[in-house]
Amino acid sequence: MRPGDPVLIDDGAVDVEVLDGVVTLTGELETMSLTEMVTRLVAEVEGVVGVNGRLRFRLDDTHIKSELPPRALQLSATERRL
């Protein structure tokens, strides 16, 4: 997954409960990195004071390294103007 790519999550994969600004997430997603990203995104929502991330995952992908260096997908200033 690259920055800017849409994140697709199956309907019903995540249950959300909110009590006094604390969000509890339960369910199962495909990868560990996706569960971490969803938890971080929910934490950034205005009004959320805490997140209980109880999401499970099928694959621990945190040890998998990309074949491309991190800057490989960045465009130069010239390329962005095209």
Steps between C-alpha positions, in 0.01 A plus 500: 500500500629845408412835655180625342370154413144442619454269796227245439348327800212255469166614643457358846870421546530756780250568775516845658368597841534847653457593864596844633737561209678166535473286188522122521588318178441126471512265203755354264700658219739350249831634631657627820612820329139569395375455858767745620408753230126481575567549871721805431243653262216459749715662770533811279123553468382816672332421832671163548681495836621141486497182293476143624639310203384142533537418133638162396696439180563203271857585395783668689649699216710731716818303421449512121724754332405683185718432198509872429682757711258740677580793271459300178137604456551871567489732203745780442368856483540490121302177467213639715457794260444279195 
